[in-house]
Amino acid sequence: MSKLSDYRFSRAGNWRLVTLPDQWSGELQSRVLEMVRVEARTHHPSTVEITSKMDGGDSHLYLKIFHRAKGIPALKDLTRQSKALHFWRQSVLLAENGFNVPPVVAAGEQRRFRVVRRAFVVTEKVDGQSIPVFLSARAGCGPDRKMLALKRDGLKRFAELIRRFHQCGFVHGDLVASNILVSETALDGFKLYFMDNDRTRRFPFWFPQSLWKRNLVQLNRMPLPGISLQHRMRFLHAYLDKPKFSSADRRLAQWLEVKTRRRRKECDGVDPSVNFRRLMRWLPAPQRR
């Protein structure tokens, strides 16, 4: 696990870079900066998979490109780190606190008159699947006892992970299920990775916390294969670490339902007035002929 002190700051023209020296080279730097230069500007960041030869072997990496912001975000960038450097710092802090994140190889920002023109981050590739894809691949499995036990255990572990994430002061900028990667290995079993940490924040322990509730809404928004309303309630019980809900917990559950209905309408254009169990039921995409 790399620490902040393991990275080296340098300049390349008007680029400010932070890199891991043993995984960065002049050839890779030139290639990355050229790819960032020619990438067409889009509203959202672009992600490209690249390969680098290091120590005689191929290293598979992801290059995430942040394009120039406009309006208020551009003004805010005058007095803060770019999203790329923030991504790097938060990823290292998360790893130092025992959370799984894709290791950052390099990050950089290009400014002109303090305005961020371009920025990028390079991370190691993590083999795995997002939660929706991971669950879809197992949606056809029969509801045997072993599978049910694995699902319950997985929900409990996931809820405990999110609880610890919040207890450590972290709040993710977009904690939807597709931003959690599931990696499965014979040696370590299942590992959960936090992805897209450019908007993740860490607050001091004394700071009044309410933003964590937004994370719960984000996690609750997507219908997922094999995840019923009962599973969602199991998750909330495990997250709150309470076998029975208090009056305040029930109010929280009701608040989450109201907010989830609103987000389903805003993000997915569905009718939010239907039965909540039906609203959150996953329906497979129609097969193309």
C-alpha positions in Angstrom: 0.0 0.0 0.0 1.5 3.3 -1.1 1.6 6.3 1.2 1.4 10.0 0.3 5.2 10.3 1.0 5.9 7.6 -1.6 4.8 9.9 -4.5 7.0 12.4 -6.2 6.0 15.8 -7.4 7.4 17.1 -10.7 6.8 19.5 -13.6 6.4 18.7 -17.3 5.9 22.0 -19.1 2.8 23.5 -17.6 1.8 20.2 -16.1 2.0 19.6 -12.4 2.4 15.8 -11.8 2.5 13.5 -8.8 3.7 10.0 -9.6 4.9 6.7 -8.2 8.5 6.6 -9.4 8.8 2.8 -9.7 5.7 2.6 -11.9 6.1 5.7 -14.0 8.4 6.2 -16.9 9.2 9.0 -19.4 7.7 6.9 -22.2 4.4 6.4 -20.3 4.3 10.1 -19.3 4.7 11.2 -22.9 2.0 8.8 -24.1 -0.5 9.8 -21.3 0.0 13.6 -21.9 -0.5 13.2 -25.6 -3.7 11.1 -25.0 -5.0 13.8 -22.7 -4.1 16.5 -25.2 -6.0 15.0 -28.1 -9.0 13.7 -26.2 -12.2 15.6 -27.3 -13.8 17.6 -24.5 -17.0 16.1 -23.0 -19.2 17.1 -20.1 -18.2 14.0 -18.1 -14.7 12.5 -17.5 -13.4 10.1 -20.1 -11.8 6.7 -19.2 -9.4 4.8 -21.4 -7.6 1.5 -20.8 -3.9 1.6 -21.5 -1.0 -0.9 -21.3 2.5 -0.1 -20.0 5.6 -2.3 -20.1 7.3 -2.2 -16.7 10.0 -4.6 -15.5 9.6 -6.8 -18.6 5.9 -7.3 -18.1 2.6 -5.6 -19.2 0.9 -3.4 -16.7 -2.8 -2.8 -17.4 -3.9 0.7 -16.3 -6.9 3.0 -16.6 -6.5 6.7 -17.6 -9.3 9.0 -16.4 -9.3 12.4 -18.1 -11.1 15.4 -16.5 -12.0 18.1 -18.9 -12.2 21.8 -18.2 -15.1 22.8 -16.1 -17.3 25.8 -16.7 -19.3 28.2 -14.5 -19.2 27.9 -10.7 -17.1 24.7 -10.7 -14.4 26.5 -12.7 -14.3 29.3 -10.1 -14.1 26.8 -7.3 -11.1 25.2 -9.0 -9.2 28.5 -8.5 -8.8 27.8 -4.8 -8.8 24.1 -4.6 -7.0 21.0 -5.9 -8.2 19.7 -9.3 -10.4 16.6 -9.2 -7.5 14.5 -10.3 -5.2 15.5 -7.4 -8.1 15.2 -5.0 -8.8 11.7 -6.4 -5.2 10.8 -5.7 -5.2 12.1 -2.2 -8.5 10.6 -1.2 -7.6 7.2 -2.7 -4.4 7.1 -0.6 -6.3 8.1 2.5 -8.9 5.5 1.9 -6.2 2.8 1.5 -4.4 3.9 4.6 -7.7 3.4 6.5 -8.1 -0.1 5.3 -10.5 0.4 2.3 -9.9 -1.1 -1.1 -9.4 1.3 -3.9 -7.6 1.0 -7.3 -4.0 2.0 -6.6 -3.1 5.4 -8.2 0.0 5.4 -10.3 0.0 9.1 -11.3 -2.1 12.2 -11.4 -1.7 15.6 -13.0 -3.2 19.0 -13.6 -2.6 21.7 -16.2 -3.5 25.2 -15.3 -3.4 28.6 -17.0 -3.9 31.7 -14.9 -4.8 29.3 -12.1 -7.7 27.9 -14.1 -7.7 24.1 -14.5 -7.5 23.3 -18.2 -7.1 19.6 -18.1 -6.4 16.9 -15.5 -5.9 13.2 -15.4 -5.4 10.2 -13.0 -3.9 6.9 -13.9 -4.8 3.9 -11.8 -4.0 0.2 -11.8 -6.6 -2.0 -13.3 -8.6 -4.1 -10.8 -10.2 -7.3 -12.1 -13.8 -7.4 -11.0 -17.3 -6.4 -11.8 -19.6 -3.6 -10.6 -22.3 -4.8 -8.2 -25.1 -4.7 -10.8 -23.1 -6.8 -13.3 -21.9 -9.1 -10.5 -25.5 -9.8 -9.4 -26.8 -10.1 -13.0 -24.3 -12.9 -13.6 -25.8 -14.8 -10.7 -29.5 -13.9 -11.2 -30.2 -17.3 -12.7 -28.9 -19.3 -9.8 -31.6 -21.2 -7.9 -32.5 -20.0 -4.4 -30.8 -22.8 -2.5 -29.8 -22.5 1.1 -26.1 -21.9 0.3 -26.8 -19.1 -2.1 -29.2 -17.5 0.4 -26.7 -17.7 3.2 -24.0 -16.2 0.9 -26.3 -13.3 0.0 -27.2 -12.5 3.6 -23.6 -12.6 4.6 -22.6 -10.4 1.7 -25.3 -7.9 2.6 -24.2 -7.8 6.2 -20.5 -7.4 5.3 -21.4 -4.6 2.7 -23.5 -2.8 5.3 -20.7 -3.0 7.9 -18.2 -1.7 5.3 -20.4 1.4 4.5 -20.9 2.0 8.3 -17.1 1.9 8.9 -16.6 4.1 5.8 -18.9 6.8 7.4 -17.6 6.3 10.9 -14.1 7.1 9.5 -15.5 10.4 8.3 -15.7 9.6 4.6 -18.6 10.6 2.3 -18.6 9.4 -1.3 -19.6 11.8 -4.0 -21.6 9.2 -6.0 -22.1 6.0 -4.0 -24.3 4.2 -6.5 -24.0 0.4 -6.8 -22.2 0.7 -10.1 -19.3 2.5 -8.3 -18.6 -0.5 -6.1 -16.5 -3.1 -7.7 -16.6 -6.7 -6.6 -13.3 -8.6 -7.0 -13.3 -12.4 -6.4 -10.2 -14.4 -5.9 -9.6 -18.0 -4.7 -7.2 -16.7 -2.0 -9.0 -13.6 -0.6 -12.6 -14.4 -1.5 -14.7 -11.3 -2.2 -13.2 -7.8 -2.0 -15.2 -4.6 -2.5 -13.5 -1.6 -4.1 -14.6 2.0 -3.9 -14.4 3.5 -7.4 -14.5 7.1 -8.7 -13.2 8.9 -5.7 -12.8 12.3 -7.2 -15.7 13.7 -5.1 -15.1 11.7 -2.0 -14.6 13.9 1.1 -13.3 13.2 4.6 -14.7 15.3 7.5 -13.3 15.6 11.0 -15.0 13.4 13.7 -16.6 16.5 15.4 -18.2 17.7 12.1 -22.0 17.3 12.2 -22.8 14.4 9.8 -25.8 14.4 7.5 -24.2 13.8 4.1 -24.0 10.0 4.9 -27.7 9.9 4.4 -27.3 11.0 0.8 -24.9 8.0 0.3 -27.7 5.7 1.6 -30.1 7.2 -0.9 -27.6 6.7 -3.7 -27.1 3.1 -2.7 -30.8 2.5 -2.5 -31.7 4.1 -5.8 -30.9 1.2 -8.3 -33.1 -1.9 -8.6 -30.7 -4.8 -8.5 -30.9 -8.4 -9.6 -31.9 -10.7 -6.7 -32.2 -7.8 -4.2 -35.7 -7.5 -2.8 -37.2 -4.9 -0.4 -36.5 -7.4 2.4 -32.8 -7.4 1.5 -32.7 -3.6 1.6 -34.2 -3.7 5.1 -31.6 -6.3 6.2 -28.9 -3.9 4.9 -30.3 -1.0 6.9 -30.5 -3.1 10.1 -26.9 -4.1 9.6 -25.8 -0.6 8.7 -27.4 0.8 11.9 -26.2 -2.2 13.9 -29.6 -2.7 15.4 -31.7 -5.8 15.3 -34.9 -3.7 15.9 -35.6 -0.2 14.7 -36.3 2.6 17.2 -38.7 5.4 16.3 -35.9 7.5 14.9 -34.7 4.5 12.8 -38.2 4.1 11.4 -38.3 7.8 10.5 -35.0 7.4 8.7 -36.4 4.4 6.8 -39.4 6.5 5.8 -37.2 9.4 4.8 -35.1 7.1 2.6 -38.2 5.8 0.8 -39.3 9.3 0.0 -35.9 10.4 -1.2 -35.5 7.2 -3.2 -38.8 7.7 -4.9 -37.7 11.2 -5.9 -34.4 10.0 -7.3 -36.0 7.2 -9.3 -38.1 9.8 -11.0 -35.3 12.3 -11.5 -32.7 9.8 -12.7 -34.7 7.0 -14.3 -38.0 8.8 -15.3 -40.2 6.2 -13.6 -43.5 6.8 -11.9 -42.7 7.2 -8.2 -46.2 6.8 -6.9 -46.4 3.0 -7.4 -46.0 0.5 -4.6 -42.4 0.8 -3.3 -41.7 -3.0 -3.6 -42.7 -2.8 -7.2 -40.8 0.4 -7.8 -37.6 -1.2 -6.6 -38.1 -4.6 -8.4 -35.4 -5.4 -10.9 -36.6 -6.2 -14.4 -34.1 -7.7 -16.9 -33.5 -5.8 -20.1 -35.6 -7.0 -23.0 -33.6 -9.3 -25.4 -32.9 -7.9 -28.8 -33.8 -10.0 -31.8 
